[in-house]
Amino acid sequence: MAKKIILLFLLLFFALPCVTAPSPQPQQPPPPPVQAGAADSANERKISPEQAKELFQSVDEILQFASKDSLLPLKTPVKKAMLSRAQVEKYVEDKFQEDVDRIRFERSELVLKKFGLLPRTFDLHNFLVRLLGEQIAGFYDPKSKTMNLLDWVPWDEQKPVMAHELTHALQDQSFDLGKMMKATEEIERRGPADPNALIQIDEESGCRTAVLEGQAMIVLVDYILAPAGRSVENSPKFVDMMTSQMEQGDESPLFASAPLLLKEELTFPYTQGMKFIQVLLTKGGKKLAFTGVLERMPQTSREILEPEEYLAGRRVSPLTLPDLDFLKRDFEPFDAGAVGELDVKILLKQYANEETASRLSREWRGGSYYAAGRKGVKPADPNSSAHIGLFYVSRWSNEKSAQEFAKIYASGLAQRYSNLERAPSQGNNSGRDKYSSSDGPIFIAQQGDLLVVVESFDEATAEKLIQAAQKRSAALKYSRTVFAAADSGLSSVLKMSARPFGITAPSAPLSTNMSDPLRRP
């Protein structure tokens, strides 16, 4: 949901936020973090030319460490640069001002405000630029193939940063990070006119970032622990220490003031990505944790949050939308994307509590949204979303979970809209609720394990959207049943045919990707 915004922020560069490394001595607490942008730039102590030269001379040594630690081969030398704060700020602003990125950013920001995940008057662009200046410690640019160090980061913190960024360079040399991003960027540029394409790649993009950053964090921790003869493999608790520190962000007043959404989404690739790679390291060793997962990337945030799902090959396919051509007369595409397990966990934290979020988010089985703008309407208030119709569909593991999420979602409406009133229940519309609000009517329809939310569309259009979603869900369920039966029957035939020849046929269905039969491997 937030990934277009967050990934734009993160993928400006493969960056390391300013974190303090864990101490290799367990009895000593880690020192307080030093925030890169905490001091006024005019008063900052800068890296001297001599210090920069010494750091650059250590690149080969750190590259060799990162390569050995990750099993990612070193193929070519890596370019390096030392940047000033002014150079980084210009780089960021240039990226934000690219037309396609700016339009996508502004539209996604408004949708997040409509979901209630950002305050209505929140200036996201300004906040992210300020946060970047405070938090970033270094970055790798896959386009220029350059590791960029920052001249205001203390000298004694630079080498762990280099271990992190040089891991990105090694990832790039073996798996071409630019090529990874290009396919996603091309779909993003087509925009919401092809919503199912956006939904398809939305979660995949977030997972890719979590894997890349998680691997780089593991190498960083291993680099710090190496002098004491330790590593993540033999001292796993240091990952928990690092994760806790990054999630709290106590030393950053700016990060502490961030909305819950930003705290969760911005730390997710580093904290949950690192935990995910740690599990792979424990279960399958370095080959699985590095080259193995890069060759077979997770596709949903569910797999990152629940690594056992990835290891078992259980994947939830994107919950694509029905045909929405009937909207074209009065509406134009505005935004679209996936609503993954991480997204619903954030929604549940915001509108319920931590325990409910941890428990109920695990019952997620797919989600997507589509936003449409009413033609010819341009509100005077840029933060107004009354002209934006929102269509949100989610699937759950069972009817009870869908009902529980529906109630929590409805309970949060009063925090999002003024003049909220619930319409009297209709006896013939079981599982349906209707509200009026400052942004127009809101409909919440739950049928079995499917939940459909329609906001700011007129009632006739909302009914068409609800019926279209329910019909598509029913068709997919029927198809899954047919394919499962066919797979089961074919598997039985194979077993019977194989017995006379002493061959053991597979006991499981031929396909493990049955969550959406329209996307069979």
C-alpha positions in Angstrom: 0.0 0.0 0.0 2.7 2.5 1.0 5.3 0.8 -1.0 5.4 3.3 -3.9 6.2 6.1 -1.5 8.5 4.1 0.8 10.3 2.4 -2.1 10.8 5.6 -3.9 12.5 6.8 -0.7 14.6 3.7 -0.2 15.4 3.0 -3.8 16.9 6.4 -4.4 19.8 4.4 -3.2 20.5 1.2 -1.4 21.1 3.1 1.9 22.1 2.3 5.4 20.2 4.3 8.1 22.4 5.6 10.8 22.5 2.9 13.4 24.9 1.9 16.1 26.5 -1.4 15.8 26.0 -3.9 18.7 28.9 -4.3 21.0 30.7 -7.7 20.8 30.9 -7.8 24.6 27.5 -9.1 25.8 27.9 -7.7 29.3 28.3 -4.2 27.9 25.3 -2.3 26.7 25.6 -0.8 23.1 26.7 2.8 23.0 24.0 5.4 22.1 23.6 5.9 18.4 25.0 9.0 16.8 22.6 10.5 14.3 24.2 11.6 11.1 22.1 14.7 10.7 21.7 15.7 14.3 24.1 18.6 14.2 23.8 21.7 12.1 25.7 21.1 8.8 27.8 24.2 9.3 29.1 23.0 12.7 29.6 19.3 11.7 33.0 17.8 11.9 33.8 16.5 8.4 36.0 13.6 7.3 39.4 14.9 6.5 41.1 14.2 3.1 43.6 11.9 4.9 40.8 10.0 6.6 38.9 9.6 3.4 42.1 8.3 1.7 42.6 5.7 4.5 38.9 4.6 4.2 39.2 4.2 0.4 42.4 2.2 0.8 40.5 -0.3 3.0 37.8 -1.0 0.3 39.5 -4.1 -1.1 39.9 -5.6 2.4 36.3 -5.0 3.3 35.1 -6.2 -0.1 37.0 -9.5 0.5 35.3 -9.9 3.9 31.9 -9.2 2.5 32.4 -11.6 -0.4 33.6 -14.4 1.9 30.8 -13.7 4.4 28.1 -13.8 1.8 29.5 -16.2 -0.8 28.8 -13.5 -3.4 31.8 -13.4 -5.7 33.8 -10.2 -6.3 33.9 -9.7 -10.1 35.0 -6.1 -10.6 36.4 -3.3 -8.6 33.9 -0.9 -7.0 34.0 2.8 -7.5 33.8 5.0 -4.4 33.0 8.6 -3.5 32.8 10.8 -0.5 29.8 13.2 -0.7 28.9 16.3 1.2 25.5 17.0 2.7 24.7 19.5 -0.1 25.5 16.9 -2.8 23.2 14.3 -1.2 20.4 16.8 -0.8 20.7 17.8 -4.4 20.6 14.1 -5.5 17.5 13.5 -3.4 15.7 16.6 -4.7 16.5 15.7 -8.3 15.0 12.3 -7.8 11.9 13.6 -6.2 11.4 16.2 -9.0 11.3 13.6 -11.8 7.8 14.0 -13.3 6.6 10.4 -13.1 8.0 9.8 -9.6 6.4 13.1 -8.3 3.0 12.3 -9.7 3.0 8.7 -8.3 4.3 10.0 -5.0 1.6 12.7 -4.6 -1.2 10.3 -5.6 -0.1 7.5 -3.3 0.3 10.0 -0.5 -3.4 11.1 -0.9 -4.6 7.5 -0.9 -2.6 6.8 2.3 -4.4 9.8 3.9 -7.7 8.4 2.8 -6.9 5.1 4.5 -6.1 7.1 7.6 -2.5 6.1 7.7 -1.2 9.6 7.3 -2.6 12.8 8.9 -4.5 14.9 6.4 -2.1 17.9 6.6 1.0 15.8 6.8 3.8 17.0 4.4 5.3 13.7 3.4 7.8 15.0 0.9 9.3 17.5 3.4 9.3 14.9 6.2 11.1 12.2 4.2 13.8 14.7 2.9 14.5 15.9 6.5 14.5 12.3 7.8 16.9 11.2 5.1 19.3 14.0 6.0 19.2 12.9 9.7 19.3 9.1 9.3 21.3 8.1 6.2 24.9 6.9 6.8 25.8 5.9 3.2 24.4 4.4 0.0 25.2 2.4 -3.1 24.1 3.7 -6.5 23.5 0.8 -8.9 23.3 3.1 -11.9 26.8 4.6 -11.4 28.1 1.4 -9.6 29.4 3.6 -6.9 29.6 3.2 -3.1 28.9 6.7 -1.6 30.2 7.5 1.8 29.1 10.7 3.6 31.6 13.2 4.9 29.6 14.1 8.0 29.4 10.5 9.4 32.0 10.0 12.1 35.2 8.3 10.9 34.9 5.3 13.3 31.5 4.4 12.0 32.4 4.5 8.3 33.9 1.0 7.9 30.7 -0.9 9.1 28.8 1.3 6.6 31.2 0.2 3.9 30.6 -3.4 4.7 26.9 -2.8 4.2 27.2 -0.8 1.0 29.8 -3.1 -0.5 27.4 -6.0 0.0 25.0 -4.2 -2.3 27.8 -3.9 -4.8 28.4 -7.6 -4.7 24.6 -8.3 -5.1 24.7 -6.0 -8.1 27.6 -7.7 -9.7 25.9 -11.1 -9.6 22.3 -10.2 -9.9 22.1 -6.8 -11.6 20.1 -4.6 -9.3 19.4 -2.1 -12.0 17.8 -4.8 -14.1 15.8 -6.0 -11.1 14.3 -2.6 -10.7 13.8 -1.8 -14.4 10.8 -4.2 -14.9 9.1 -2.7 -11.9 9.8 0.8 -13.0 8.3 0.2 -16.4 5.0 -1.1 -14.8 5.0 1.9 -12.4 5.3 4.3 -15.3 2.2 2.8 -17.0 0.4 3.8 -13.8 -3.0 2.7 -12.5 -4.6 2.3 -16.0 -3.3 -1.3 -15.6 -4.1 -1.9 -11.9 -3.5 -5.6 -11.8 0.0 -5.1 -13.1 0.7 -2.7 -10.2 -0.8 -5.2 -7.8 1.3 -8.0 -9.2 4.6 -6.2 -8.5 3.7 -4.1 -5.4 4.6 -6.7 -2.8 7.4 -8.2 -4.8 9.2 -4.8 -4.8 9.0 -4.6 -1.0 10.3 -8.1 -0.6 13.2 -7.5 -2.9 14.2 -4.5 -0.9 13.9 -6.5 2.4 16.1 -9.3 1.1 18.8 -6.9 -0.2 18.9 -4.8 2.9 18.6 -7.8 5.2 21.6 -9.5 3.6 23.6 -6.2 3.9 22.7 -5.9 7.6 23.9 -9.5 8.3 27.2 -8.7 6.7 27.5 -5.5 8.7 26.9 -7.2 12.0 29.3 -10.0 11.0 32.0 -7.4 10.2 31.6 -5.8 13.6 31.6 -9.1 15.5 34.5 -10.6 13.5 37.4 -9.3 15.7 35.8 -11.1 18.7 35.5 -14.3 16.7 31.8 -14.0 16.5 29.1 -13.9 13.8 25.4 -13.9 13.5 25.5 -17.7 13.1 27.1 -18.2 16.6 25.8 -15.1 18.3 22.2 -14.6 17.0 21.1 -12.4 19.8 22.9 -9.4 18.3 20.3 -9.3 15.5 17.7 -8.8 18.2 19.7 -6.0 19.7 20.2 -4.3 16.4 16.5 -4.7 15.5 15.3 -3.3 18.8 17.5 -0.3 18.5 16.4 0.5 14.9 12.7 0.1 15.7 12.8 2.4 18.8 14.8 5.2 17.2 14.9 6.9 20.6 17.8 9.2 19.7 15.9 10.7 16.8 13.1 13.2 17.7 12.1 13.4 14.0 11.8 9.6 13.6 9.9 9.4 17.0 7.4 12.0 15.6 6.7 9.9 12.5 3.3 8.4 11.9 3.1 4.7 12.7 3.0 3.8 9.0 6.4 5.4 8.3 8.1 3.9 11.3 7.0 0.4 10.3 7.6 0.7 6.5 10.9 2.5 6.8 12.4 0.0 9.3 10.8 -3.1 7.7 13.5 -3.8 5.1 16.3 -3.5 7.6 14.8 -5.2 10.7 12.4 -7.8 9.3 14.7 -8.3 6.3 17.6 -9.0 8.7 15.5 -11.4 10.7 14.3 -13.2 7.6 17.9 -13.7 6.3 18.9 -14.9 9.8 16.3 -17.6 9.7 17.5 -18.7 6.2 21.0 -18.7 7.5 20.0 -21.0 10.4 17.9 -23.3 8.3 19.9 -23.6 5.1 23.3 -22.0 5.6 24.9 -19.1 3.7 24.1 -20.5 0.3 20.3 -20.3 0.9 20.6 -17.0 2.8 22.4 -15.2 0.0 22.5 -16.7 -3.5 19.6 -19.1 -2.9 17.1 -16.4 -1.9 18.3 -14.0 -4.6 17.6 -16.7 -7.2 14.1 -17.4 -5.7 12.8 -14.2 -4.1 9.9 -14.1 -1.7 6.8 -12.5 -3.3 4.8 -11.2 -0.4 5.5 -9.5 3.0 3.9 -12.5 4.5 6.9 -14.6 3.5 9.3 -12.0 5.1 7.3 -11.8 8.3 6.7 -15.6 8.5 9.9 -17.2 7.0 8.4 -20.7 7.5 5.9 -19.8 4.7 8.8 -19.1 2.3 10.7 -22.2 3.3 7.6 -24.4 2.8 6.9 -22.8 -0.6 3.5 -21.6 0.4 2.8 -18.4 -1.6 -0.2 -16.2 -1.6 -0.7 -15.0 -5.2 -1.8 -11.3 -5.7 -5.5 -10.7 -5.2 -6.2 -9.1 -8.6 -9.2 -7.0 -9.3 -12.3 -7.7 -11.5 -13.0 -5.8 -14.8 -13.6 -2.1 -13.9 -14.4 -0.7 -17.3 -17.8 0.4 -16.1 -16.0 3.1 -14.1 -14.5 4.8 -17.1 -17.5 7.1 -17.9 -17.4 9.0 -14.6 -14.0 8.2 -13.2 -10.3 8.0 -14.2 -7.6 5.8 -12.8 -5.8 7.4 -9.8 -3.8 4.8 -8.0 -3.7 1.0 -7.3 -1.6 -1.5 -5.4 -1.5 -4.5 -3.1 -2.5 -4.5 0.6 -0.2 -7.1 2.1 0.2 -8.7 5.5 2.5 -5.9 6.6 0.0 -3.3 5.5 -2.9 -4.9 7.4 -0.7 -5.4 10.4 -0.1 -1.6 10.5 -3.8 -0.9 10.0 -4.6 -3.2 12.9 -1.9 -1.7 15.2 -3.4 1.8 14.4 -7.0 0.9 14.9 -6.8 -2.0 17.5 -3.6 -3.0 19.4 -0.3 -4.9 19.1 -1.7 -8.3 20.2 -4.6 -8.2 17.7 -2.3 -7.0 14.9 0.2 -9.8 15.4 -2.6 -12.4 15.6 -5.1 -11.3 13.0 -2.6 -10.2 10.4 -1.4 -13.8 10.1 -4.8 -14.7 8.8 -4.4 -12.5 5.7 -4.6 -14.3 2.4 -4.5 -11.4 -0.1 -5.5 -7.8 -0.6 -5.6 -5.0 -3.2 -7.0 -1.6 -3.7 -8.0 0.7 -6.6 -8.5 4.4 -6.3 -10.4 6.4 -9.0 -10.7 10.1 -9.4 -14.0 11.7 -10.4 -13.6 13.3 -13.8 -13.7 17.1 -13.9 -13.3 17.5 -10.1 -10.2 19.3 -8.7 -10.7 20.2 -5.1 -9.4 23.5 -3.8 -7.9 21.7 -0.8 -5.0 19.5 -2.0 -5.5 17.3 1.0 -9.1 16.6 0.3 -9.9 13.0 -0.8 -13.7 13.3 -1.2 -13.3 13.2 -5.0 -11.3 9.9 -4.8 -13.3 6.7 -4.8 -11.6 3.8 -2.9 -12.2 0.1 -3.7 -10.5 -2.2 -1.3 -10.7 -6.0 -1.4 -9.2 -8.5 1.1 -9.3 -12.3 1.5 -8.8 -14.0 4.9 -8.1 -17.6 6.0 -11.7 -18.0 7.3 -15.0 -16.2 7.7 -14.4 -15.4 11.4 -11.2 -13.5 10.6 -12.9 -11.5 7.8 -15.6 -10.5 10.2 -13.1 -9.4 12.9 -11.1 -7.3 10.5 -14.3 -5.8 9.1 -15.3 -4.6 12.6 -11.9 -3.1 13.3 -11.8 -1.4 10.0 -15.3 0.1 10.6 -14.2 1.2 14.1 -11.5 3.3 12.6 -13.8 5.3 10.3 -14.5 7.9 13.0 -10.8 8.7 13.2 -10.7 9.3 9.4 -13.9 11.2 8.6 -16.0 13.8 10.2 -19.8 13.7 10.3 -19.8 9.9 10.3 -23.1 8.2 10.7 -24.1 4.5 10.4 -27.2 3.8 8.4 -29.8 1.5 10.0 -29.2 -2.2 9.3 -31.2 -3.8 6.5 -32.6 -7.2 7.3 -32.0 -8.6 3.8 -28.4 -7.3 3.7 -26.6 -9.6 6.2 -22.8 -8.8 6.3 -23.3 -5.3 4.9 -22.9 -2.0 6.6 -23.4 1.5 5.2 -22.1 4.8 6.6 -22.3 8.4 5.5 -19.3 10.7 6.0 -17.7 14.0 5.0 -16.1 12.1 2.1 -19.4 10.5 1.0 -20.9 7.0 1.5 -19.0 4.1 2.8 -19.9 0.4 2.2 -18.4 -2.6 4.0 -19.5 -6.0 2.7 -18.3 -9.2 4.1 -19.2 -12.5 2.5 -17.4 -15.7 3.8 -13.7 -15.1 3.8 -14.0 -12.0 1.4 -14.2 -8.4 2.6 -15.0 -5.6 0.2 -14.8 -1.9 1.2 -16.1 0.9 -1.1 -15.6 4.5 -0.1 -16.8 7.7 -1.8 -18.6 6.0 -4.7 -22.3 6.5 -5.2 -24.5 3.6 -4.0 -25.2 2.2 -7.5 -21.5 2.1 -8.4 -20.6 0.7 -5.0 -23.1 -2.2 -5.5 -21.5 -3.0 -8.9 -18.1 -3.0 -7.4 -19.1 -5.3 -4.5 -20.9 -7.7 -6.8 -17.9 -7.8 -9.2 -15.5 -8.6 -6.4 -17.8 -11.3 -5.0 -18.4 -12.9 -8.4 -14.6 -13.0 -9.1 -13.9 -14.5 -5.7 -16.5 -17.2 -6.3 -15.1 -18.0 -9.8 -11.6 -18.3 -8.4 -12.7 -20.6 -5.6 -14.4 -22.8 -8.1 -11.3 -22.9 -10.3 -9.1 -23.7 -7.4 -11.4 -26.6 -6.5 -11.4 -28.0 -10.0 -7.6 -27.7 -10.4 -7.0 -29.2 -7.0 -9.2 -32.2 -7.9 -7.4 -32.5 -11.2 -4.0 -32.4 -9.6 -5.0 -34.9 -7.0 -6.4 -37.3 -9.6 -3.3 -37.0 -11.8 -1.1 -37.6 -8.8 -3.0 -40.8 -8.0 -2.7 -42.0 -11.6 1.0 -41.3 -11.6 1.4 -43.3 -8.4 -0.5 -46.3 -9.8 1.4 -46.2 -13.1 4.7 -46.0 -11.3 4.3 -48.9 -8.9 5.0 -51.7 -11.4 8.3 -50.1 -12.4 9.4 -49.4 -8.8 9.2 -45.6 -9.2 8.0 -43.4 -6.4 5.7 -40.7 -7.7 5.2 -37.4 -5.9 2.7 -37.6 -3.1 1.9 -33.8 -3.1 0.0 -31.9 -5.9 2.1 -31.1 -8.9 1.7 -27.4 -8.2 2.3 -25.7 -4.8 0.9 -22.4 -6.1 -2.8 -23.0 -5.9 -3.8 -19.7 -4.3 -4.7 -18.3 -7.8 -5.2 -20.9 -10.5 -5.1 -18.3 -13.2 -1.3 -18.0 -12.4 -0.2 -21.6 -12.4 3.5 -22.1 -12.9 
